[in-house]
Amino acid sequence: MKQNDVLIVGGGAIGSSIAYHLASDKDFAGRVVVIERDPSYARASSALSASSIRQQFSTPLNIHLSRHGIEFLRTAPKLLDVDLALKEMGYLFLASAAGQAVLRANNAVQRGEGCAVELVEPAELARRFPWIATDGLVLASFGAANEGWFDGPSLMQAFRRAAQDRGAVYVADEVVGLGRRHVDLRTGGRMAAGTIVVAAGAWSGEIAAMAGIALPVEPRRRSVFVFDVRRPPGPTPLTIDPSGVWFRPEGRFYIGGTTPAAGNDPAGAPLEVQHREWDEMVWPVLAARVPAFEAAKVVNSWAGYYDYNTFDQNGIVGRCPAAESVIFATGFSGHGIQQSPAVGRAVAELIAHGEYRTLDLRPFGYERISAGRPIRELNVV
Ligand SMILES: Cc1cc2nc3c(=O)[nH]c(=O)nc-3n(C[C@H](O)[C@H](O)[C@H](O)COP(=O)(O)OP(=O)(O)OC[C@H]3O[C@@H](n4cnc5c(N)ncnc54)[C@H](O)[C@@H]3O)c2cc1C
């Protein structure tokens, strides 16, 4: 059995960012192997996300992760030789009376962390975004800087390419068994390593279970609808209605979706677009909130999995207390692609230097799960 220093299970944005940051670290001279079962990434979340980035979280650590994310995205063309088509158009969270207190509390956290976010009253909202019908709205929060969207699949591929250029090796195979210092592969082999990183996105819970470790991460299906409107209303931030329906421009079209109703969000549902969600949940809200969207026509759609952390909807990053050679980097629940630069950097630091050197991600460690201490993220879109 060949000895590797680091084996990364999953070569999506998170696994490839870890590989890139490790392979770029001058103090790390080990061999890095990434095991990715599907080099076409047909079902990988990093290829199927809405690829958006925001500062408007309720958890300060998420703000810090995404702040590094936006800085990284701006320098990615130089660092990774890739055009990510970054559009910094902002996020606009809308609140009804029921959501007002949470919006204000989140805004206070964000301002405390130095985010350029402002609370906007309905009259001002109507003046600045005249395409919004303000019925039922009492407040909005607009992020005027450091928020927008980009080409997520290209970011993932750029991390992969750059990791390979720096010596990381990608193996096309499936992990079917996990031990403390080895993995078993579908093709029959076994690979050993000093450190094993589980970065298998929505399938990470399944992989941890192979070693008897309970990891509360499961695949939750989300549908995305690409729609055309006859008359685009004008510059539009990524907008989140109080109902949970969200939308943003995508080229000359728009994309949008929602969170399935509680009780209709099972783990591992087949990756089939839920057209009923458009008919019954998304379109009615869009047509009421943006009159120009009444004539919206779906021109394309897809479904992907959130790597959903059922415990508190935040990333689980760091060593597994029951098996110190195993590191988790997963569970980002709808905000993983924007956090992939910071998470990759942090996990590389942990492996290469034995500690976090830039952002301290210890609060997101597995220990909070065993201790029953959730850090619940309230702004999960
Ligand atoms: C519809 C949708 C919208 C989203 N919108 C956003 C957004 O706007 N902003 C944001 O930041 N995030 C968003 N996300 C979340 C984001 O896409 C994920 O958090 C992120 O891509 C996770 O990256 P990952 O590398 O961990 O997972 P993945 O990209 O899924 O990569 C995991 C890889 O592991 C591989 N794998 C799994 N099991 C095995 C095995 N046994 N052996 C070998 N390989 C294996 C898979 O093939 C896969 O390629 C969205 C997700 C979806 C589905």
The ligand as an SDF file (V2000), in Angstrom:
LIG
                    3D

 53 58  0  0  0  0  0  0  0  0999 V2000
  -29.3270   24.7090   -5.9370 C   0  0  0  0  0  0  0  0  0  0  0  0
  -28.1500   25.1120   -5.0870 C   0  0  0  0  0  0  0  0  0  0  0  0
  -27.8580   26.4410   -4.8900 C   0  0  0  0  0  0  0  0  0  0  0  0
  -26.7610   26.8080   -4.1410 C   0  0  0  0  0  0  0  0  0  0  0  0
  -26.4490   28.1280   -4.0490 N   0  0  0  0  0  0  0  0  0  0  0  0
  -25.3290   28.4880   -3.4010 C   0  0  0  0  0  0  0  0  0  0  0  0
  -24.9320   29.8510   -3.3960 C   0  0  0  0  0  0  0  0  0  0  0  0
  -25.5810   30.7130   -4.0010 O   0  0  0  0  0  0  0  0  0  0  0  0
  -23.8050   30.1850   -2.7330 N   0  0  0  0  0  0  0  0  0  0  0  0
  -23.0630   29.2590   -2.0670 C   0  0  0  0  0  0  0  0  0  0  0  0
  -22.0670   29.6240   -1.4570 O   0  0  0  0  0  0  0  0  0  0  0  0
  -23.4060   27.9470   -2.0690 N   0  0  0  0  0  0  0  0  0  0  0  0
  -24.5220   27.5510   -2.7230 C   0  0  0  0  0  0  0  0  0  0  0  0
  -24.8910   26.2500   -2.7390 N   0  0  0  0  0  0  0  0  0  0  0  0
  -24.1250   25.2850   -1.9020 C   0  0  0  0  0  0  0  0  0  0  0  0
  -22.8180   24.9030   -2.5430 C   0  0  0  0  0  0  0  0  0  0  0  0
  -23.0570   24.5010   -3.8820 O   0  0  0  0  0  0  0  0  0  0  0  0
  -22.2060   23.7540   -1.7500 C   0  0  0  0  0  0  0  0  0  0  0  0
  -22.1740   24.0640   -0.3700 O   0  0  0  0  0  0  0  0  0  0  0  0
  -20.7660   23.5030   -2.2150 C   0  0  0  0  0  0  0  0  0  0  0  0
  -20.7140   23.4080   -3.6140 O   0  0  0  0  0  0  0  0  0  0  0  0
  -20.2410   22.2480   -1.5710 C   0  0  0  0  0  0  0  0  0  0  0  0
  -18.9990   21.9460   -2.1820 O   0  0  0  0  0  0  0  0  0  0  0  0
  -18.3370   20.5380   -1.9190 P   0  0  0  0  0  0  0  0  0  0  0  0
  -17.0650   20.4890   -2.6560 O   0  0  0  0  0  0  0  0  0  0  0  0
  -18.3390   20.2540   -0.4650 O   0  0  0  0  0  0  0  0  0  0  0  0
  -19.4050   19.5030   -2.5400 O   0  0  0  0  0  0  0  0  0  0  0  0
  -19.5440   18.9660   -4.0360 P   0  0  0  0  0  0  0  0  0  0  0  0
  -19.3480   20.0350   -5.0160 O   0  0  0  0  0  0  0  0  0  0  0  0
  -20.8160   18.1920   -4.0920 O   0  0  0  0  0  0  0  0  0  0  0  0
  -18.3230   17.9870   -4.1580 O   0  0  0  0  0  0  0  0  0  0  0  0
  -18.2980   16.7580   -3.4550 C   0  0  0  0  0  0  0  0  0  0  0  0
  -17.6790   15.7380   -4.3700 C   0  0  0  0  0  0  0  0  0  0  0  0
  -17.5170   14.5230   -3.6440 O   0  0  0  0  0  0  0  0  0  0  0  0
  -17.6530   13.4720   -4.5580 C   0  0  0  0  0  0  0  0  0  0  0  0
  -17.9650   12.2400   -3.8230 N   0  0  0  0  0  0  0  0  0  0  0  0
  -19.0540   12.0030   -3.0760 C   0  0  0  0  0  0  0  0  0  0  0  0
  -18.9830   10.7770   -2.5380 N   0  0  0  0  0  0  0  0  0  0  0  0
  -17.8200   10.2330   -2.9600 C   0  0  0  0  0  0  0  0  0  0  0  0
  -17.1890    8.9800   -2.7530 C   0  0  0  0  0  0  0  0  0  0  0  0
  -17.7550    8.0320   -1.9980 N   0  0  0  0  0  0  0  0  0  0  0  0
  -15.9940    8.7640   -3.3430 N   0  0  0  0  0  0  0  0  0  0  0  0
  -15.4210    9.7220   -4.1140 C   0  0  0  0  0  0  0  0  0  0  0  0
  -15.9640   10.9140   -4.3540 N   0  0  0  0  0  0  0  0  0  0  0  0
  -17.1570   11.1760   -3.7760 C   0  0  0  0  0  0  0  0  0  0  0  0
  -18.8010   13.9000   -5.4610 C   0  0  0  0  0  0  0  0  0  0  0  0
  -18.7650   13.2370   -6.7180 O   0  0  0  0  0  0  0  0  0  0  0  0
  -18.5570   15.4090   -5.5750 C   0  0  0  0  0  0  0  0  0  0  0  0
  -17.8860   15.7690   -6.7660 O   0  0  0  0  0  0  0  0  0  0  0  0
  -25.9580   25.8190   -3.5000 C   0  0  0  0  0  0  0  0  0  0  0  0
  -26.2590   24.4780   -3.6910 C   0  0  0  0  0  0  0  0  0  0  0  0
  -27.3260   24.1090   -4.4860 C   0  0  0  0  0  0  0  0  0  0  0  0
  -27.6170   22.6700   -4.7050 C   0  0  0  0  0  0  0  0  0  0  0  0
  1  2  1  0
  2  3  1  0
  2 52  2  0
  3  4  2  0
  4  5  1  0
  4 50  1  0
  5  6  2  0
  6  7  1  0
  6 13  1  0
  7  8  2  0
  7  9  1  0
  9 10  1  0
 10 11  2  0
 10 12  1  0
 12 13  2  0
 13 14  1  0
 14 15  1  0
 14 50  1  0
 15 16  1  0
 16 17  1  0
 16 18  1  0
 18 19  1  0
 18 20  1  0
 20 21  1  0
 20 22  1  0
 22 23  1  0
 23 24  1  0
 24 25  2  0
 24 26  1  0
 24 27  1  0
 27 28  1  0
 28 29  2  0
 28 30  1  0
 28 31  1  0
 31 32  1  0
 32 33  1  0
 33 34  1  0
 33 48  1  0
 34 35  1  0
 35 36  1  0
 35 46  1  0
 36 37  1  0
 36 45  1  0
 37 38  2  0
 38 39  1  0
 39 40  1  0
 39 45  2  0
 40 41  1  0
 40 42  2  0
 42 43  1  0
 43 44  2  0
 44 45  1  0
 46 47  1  0
 46 48  1  0
 48 49  1  0
 50 51  2  0
 51 52  1  0
 52 53  1  0
M  END
$$$$
